[in-house]
Amino acid sequence: MDAESGDQPTPRQAKKSEHQAVIKAQNRRREYLERTPEYFHNVEHELSDPVLYERLVKRYQSAEERQAEGKKKGYGRTLEADLIRGETKISSIRPGAEADAISSSSPMSVARQRLKGGEPWDQDVSDKSQGLELWKEYLCDRFIRGDDEEFDYTRVDSNEDLDVLARADAEDEWFDQEEPSWHEEQGEASLQGETGVQDY
């Protein structure tokens, strides 16, 4: 392509603005999680990846903690998580037949993908606090990507009050552009009548 012909490609503004909108939404979601730590304590989150939950959290719980969590979840949710866990483990042993029958967005499929590794929460866990921290990291990543299907993201993504990072950046930019007042005074006025030398 000849540079002089004027046929140079022009940048696509739409993609840039779409990308900025995604970044803005993700920043608002991060701020929401900072302000709403109780989000991480919802027992329903186990169903997003029961195998990962078992590896990071459940295996380190005492019998009393498991019993209390079971009462909180109820029999139906506990059974559902156990079924998904069992199916995932079976399909990881025999990945052929069941793989086509399961959609890629199902909890079972997501859990099977997690078994492959590659994420921070896929590392080996040594104790309960590390497991809980990695589970929280997984939930945070899932929330920011917009993968929590039970959550209404519109109330977060459209909330300008959560634009803390954008406001901080705008403030920094404003201060960078502002001339300090002492700089103007020093340029205009000069000392008169005083030499700085003391007369005794």
N, C-alpha and C positions, 0 to 999 in steps of 0.2 A: 504494500500500500504506500503510495507517494505522500510524504508529509506535506508537500506544497499544494496538493489537490484539495485539501480541506475535508477529506473523507475520514478524518480521525474519529474513532469511537468516542462517544460522550459518556461520562459516568452515569450510572443508573441511580438516581436519587431515591427512587422508591425503596430499593433494597436497603439503602443506608438508613432511611427513616424507619423501616420495618425492624432493622437490627437495633436501632436506638430505642424503639418501643419495647422490644424484648428485654433489653438491658434495664430499662426503667422499671418494667414489671418485676424483673428478678430482684432488683435492688429494693423495691417496695416489699416483696415477699421476705427478703432477709430481715428487713426492719420489723416486719410483722412478727417474725419468729423471735426477734430480740425482745419485743414488747409482750409477747404472749407465750411464755415458756410452758404453760400448761398444755399447749398443743402436743408436746412430746409424750404426755402421760395418758393419752387416749388408748384404751385397750383394743380398739378396733384396728389400730395400725398393724397388729400382728398378722392380720390377713393379707397385708400387702406382700409379705414374704415370710411365711411361717417357718421355713427351713432356716433362714438367716436369723430370725427371732429366737428359735430354739438354740442355735449355735452361740449367739452373742448374749442372750439374756436368760432364757428359761433354764439352761443347764446349770446356772450359778444360783438359782433361786432355792431357798429352803422349802421344805414341805409346807410350812405355814404360809409362805409367800405365794406358792403355787395355788394353795387352797383358796386364799383370799382373792387372788386374781381370777380363779375359776368362778367364784361366786359373783364377782363383779361383771365378768363377761357373760355368764349364763351358759347353760348346757349347750344350746344351739351353736353359739360362736366357738365354744371350746371344741365341739365335735367337728365343725367346719374346718378349723385350723388343723386339727389332727388328720382329717381326711386329705387335705391338700398336702400336708407334710408327707403322709404315706404314699400318695400318688406320685409326688415329686421324686421320692427316693426310689420307687419302683421304676419310674420312667428313666431315671438316670442310669439304672442297671440295664434296662432294655430300651434304648432310645428309639428303636425303629417304628413300631406300630402305633404307639400312642402319640408320637410327635405330630402327625398330621391332623389328629383329631382335636388337638388343643390349640386355641388361638394364641398368637404371640403376646397378647396383652393380659392373658389370664394370670392369676397369682401363681398357678403351678408353673407356667412357662417362665415367668419372671424369676421364680425361685430356681428353676433349672439353669437359667442363664447365670445366676449368681454363683452356682456351684463351679462355674468355669474360672472364677477369680478375676483379678485385674482391678478391683476397686479397693480403696483403703480399708473398708469394712470386711474384706475377704481375707485379711491377714489372720494369723493365729492369735488367739486370745489367751492371756495368762490368768486373768482374774475378773471378778464381777464388775469392778469400776471401769476397766478397759472395755469390757463387753458393752456396758451401758453407753459409754462414750461413743463407741463405733456405731451402735444402734441409732443413737441420736444424730450422728453424722449422716447415716444412711437416710433417716427421715428428713433431715434438713435438705439434702441433695434432691430427694424425691419431691419435696414440697416446692423448692425453687424451680425445678424443671417443669412443674405443673402436672405432675403425675398422680397426685392424690385425687382420685375420682370422686371421693365423698365430700370434697371441700369446694365451696363456692368462691372461686378466685376473683370474681368480678368485684366483690366488696373490698378486696385488697388492691388489685391492679388499678382500680379507679380512685383510690384514696390518696389525694395529694398530700395529706398530712404525713404520709410515710416517706416523703421525698427528702429525707435527712441528708443523704449524700449529695443530691443535686443542690440543695440549699448551701451546704458547706462549700461545694465547688464554686458556686456563684459568689459567695462571700469572699473566698480566696481571690477570685478573679477581680472583684471590685477593689479589694485592698491592693492588689498588684498594680492596678491602673491608677489608683489615687496618688497624687503628689502630696508628700507630707507638708503641713503648713509651715513648719520651721524652714523648709527649703525655700519657699517663696519669700519669707521675711528676710532671710539671709541674703538673697539675691537683690532685693530692692533697697533695703536700708543698710547704711554703713555707720559705724560708730563715729559720733561727732563729739568733740570736746574732751574726750578721754583718750589718753594715750596708753594707758596701762602702766605707765611709769609713775611711781609715787613721788610727789614733791614734798620734801621735808625741810 
